[in-house]
Amino acid sequence: MCGNLGLAGDWGPTRQLLRRLGAMTVPGGVLIGDSVDPDDPDDLEYQERNRRAGFHRGRVRLRLHYGELVTPWWTLLNLPPADVEALVDGTGWRLQEHLTEGDDHLVVLSRQS
């Protein structure tokens, strides 16, 4: 799912998006998301720059290239597994299941009543 849990780009906007999605979802509704753990030792300098700039350490700026085509830059939040519960807390969602495989992890959130 290509990191869809962090499509809003950073910690605050992702929590805001979860609250908005929760407002549109019936109690017991399910949201499935995935992310990639950003805690790669090769990326420590990048993570530290994010912290100094006031961003979550897993915030990345991306753009896609395909032949001559190039997308505009966009922001994605790669979330460490240990941060998921704090991200979801207070948004109206409950962490129902969390599956981790290597750097990738999938979450199943259920809408609280």
C-alpha positions as a Markdown table, in Angstrom:
| # | Residue | x | y | z |
|---|---|---|---|---|
| 1 | Met | 0.0 | 0.0 | 0.0 |
| 2 | Cys | 3.1 | 2.2 | -0.3 |
| 3 | Gly | 3.1 | 3.9 | 3.1 |
| 4 | Asn | -0.6 | 5.0 | 3.0 |
| 5 | Leu | -0.7 | 5.5 | 6.8 |
| 6 | Gly | 1.6 | 8.5 | 6.4 |
| 7 | Leu | 0.1 | 10.1 | 3.3 |
| 8 | Ala | -0.7 | 13.3 | 5.2 |
| 9 | Gly | 3.1 | 14.0 | 5.4 |
| 10 | Asp | 3.9 | 14.5 | 9.1 |
| 11 | Trp | 2.7 | 13.7 | 12.7 |
| 12 | Gly | 0.2 | 16.5 | 13.2 |
| 13 | Pro | -1.4 | 16.3 | 9.7 |
| 14 | Thr | -1.7 | 12.5 | 10.0 |
| 15 | Arg | -3.5 | 12.7 | 13.3 |
| 16 | Gln | -5.8 | 15.3 | 11.9 |
| 17 | Leu | -6.5 | 13.1 | 8.9 |
| 18 | Leu | -7.3 | 10.2 | 11.2 |
| 19 | Arg | -9.8 | 12.3 | 13.1 |
| 20 | Arg | -11.5 | 13.4 | 9.9 |
| 21 | Leu | -11.7 | 9.9 | 8.6 |
| 22 | Gly | -13.1 | 8.8 | 11.9 |
| 23 | Ala | -15.8 | 11.4 | 11.7 |
| 24 | Met | -16.9 | 9.8 | 8.4 |
| 25 | Thr | -16.7 | 6.2 | 9.6 |
| 26 | Val | -19.4 | 4.3 | 11.5 |
| 27 | Pro | -18.4 | 2.8 | 14.9 |
| 28 | Gly | -16.6 | -0.5 | 14.2 |
| 29 | Gly | -15.5 | 0.6 | 10.8 |
| 30 | Val | -12.0 | -0.5 | 9.8 |
| 31 | Leu | -9.0 | 1.4 | 8.4 |
| 32 | Ile | -6.0 | -0.6 | 7.1 |
| 33 | Gly | -2.7 | 1.2 | 6.7 |
| 34 | Asp | 0.9 | 0.4 | 6.3 |
| 35 | Ser | 4.3 | 2.1 | 6.8 |
| 36 | Val | 8.0 | 1.6 | 6.7 |
| 37 | Asp | 10.2 | 1.9 | 9.8 |
| 38 | Pro | 12.5 | 4.9 | 9.2 |
| 39 | Asp | 15.0 | 3.8 | 11.7 |
| 40 | Asp | 17.8 | 2.8 | 9.3 |
| 41 | Pro | 21.3 | 3.5 | 10.6 |
| 42 | Asp | 22.2 | 5.0 | 7.2 |
| 43 | Asp | 19.5 | 7.7 | 7.6 |
| 44 | Leu | 20.4 | 9.0 | 11.0 |
| 45 | Glu | 21.7 | 12.3 | 9.6 |
| 46 | Tyr | 18.4 | 12.8 | 7.7 |
| 47 | Gln | 16.4 | 12.0 | 10.8 |
| 48 | Glu | 18.4 | 14.5 | 12.9 |
| 49 | Arg | 17.8 | 17.2 | 10.3 |
| 50 | Asn | 14.0 | 16.5 | 10.5 |
| 51 | Arg | 14.1 | 16.7 | 14.3 |
| 52 | Arg | 16.0 | 20.1 | 14.2 |
| 53 | Ala | 13.4 | 21.4 | 11.7 |
| 54 | Gly | 10.6 | 20.4 | 14.0 |
| 55 | Phe | 9.4 | 17.4 | 11.9 |
| 56 | His | 8.9 | 13.7 | 12.9 |
| 57 | Arg | 12.1 | 11.8 | 12.2 |
| 58 | Gly | 10.3 | 9.6 | 9.6 |
| 59 | Arg | 9.2 | 12.5 | 7.4 |
| 60 | Val | 10.5 | 12.2 | 3.9 |
| 61 | Arg | 10.2 | 14.2 | 0.7 |
| 62 | Leu | 9.7 | 12.2 | -2.5 |
| 63 | Arg | 9.1 | 12.5 | -6.2 |
| 64 | Leu | 8.7 | 9.8 | -8.8 |
| 65 | His | 10.6 | 9.6 | -12.1 |
| 66 | Tyr | 9.3 | 7.5 | -15.0 |
| 67 | Gly | 11.2 | 8.1 | -18.3 |
| 68 | Glu | 10.9 | 11.8 | -19.0 |
| 69 | Leu | 8.0 | 12.3 | -16.5 |
| 70 | Val | 8.7 | 13.6 | -13.0 |
| 71 | Thr | 6.1 | 14.3 | -10.3 |
| 72 | Pro | 6.1 | 17.3 | -8.1 |
| 73 | Trp | 7.7 | 16.8 | -4.6 |
| 74 | Trp | 5.4 | 15.5 | -1.9 |
| 75 | Thr | 5.8 | 14.5 | 1.7 |
| 76 | Leu | 5.3 | 11.1 | 3.4 |
| 77 | Leu | 5.5 | 10.0 | 7.0 |
| 78 | Asn | 7.4 | 6.7 | 7.5 |
| 79 | Leu | 6.4 | 5.6 | 11.0 |
| 80 | Pro | 8.3 | 3.4 | 13.4 |
| 81 | Pro | 6.1 | 0.6 | 14.7 |
| 82 | Ala | 6.6 | 1.8 | 18.3 |
| 83 | Asp | 5.0 | 5.2 | 17.4 |
| 84 | Val | 1.7 | 3.8 | 16.0 |
| 85 | Glu | -0.2 | 3.7 | 19.3 |
| 86 | Ala | 0.7 | 7.3 | 20.2 |
| 87 | Leu | -0.2 | 8.4 | 16.7 |
| 88 | Val | -3.7 | 6.8 | 16.9 |
| 89 | Asp | -4.4 | 7.8 | 20.5 |
| 90 | Gly | -7.2 | 10.4 | 20.8 |
| 91 | Thr | -8.1 | 10.2 | 17.1 |
| 92 | Gly | -11.2 | 8.0 | 17.6 |
| 93 | Trp | -9.4 | 4.9 | 16.3 |
| 94 | Arg | -8.2 | 1.9 | 18.2 |
| 95 | Leu | -5.2 | -0.2 | 17.2 |
| 96 | Gln | -6.8 | -3.6 | 16.5 |
| 97 | Glu | -3.9 | -5.4 | 14.9 |
| 98 | His | -0.3 | -4.6 | 14.1 |
| 99 | Leu | 1.8 | -6.9 | 11.9 |
| 100 | Thr | 5.5 | -6.3 | 11.4 |
| 101 | Glu | 7.7 | -7.9 | 8.8 |
| 102 | Gly | 11.2 | -6.5 | 8.6 |
| 103 | Asp | 11.0 | -2.8 | 8.0 |
| 104 | Asp | 7.4 | -3.0 | 6.8 |
| 105 | His | 4.4 | -3.0 | 9.1 |
| 106 | Leu | 0.7 | -3.1 | 8.6 |
| 107 | Val | -2.0 | -1.7 | 11.0 |
| 108 | Val | -5.6 | -2.5 | 11.3 |
| 109 | Leu | -7.5 | 0.3 | 13.1 |
| 110 | Ser | -11.1 | 0.1 | 14.2 |
| 111 | Arg | -13.4 | 3.1 | 14.7 |
| 112 | Gln | -14.3 | 3.5 | 18.4 |
| 113 | Ser | -17.9 | 4.0 | 19.3 |
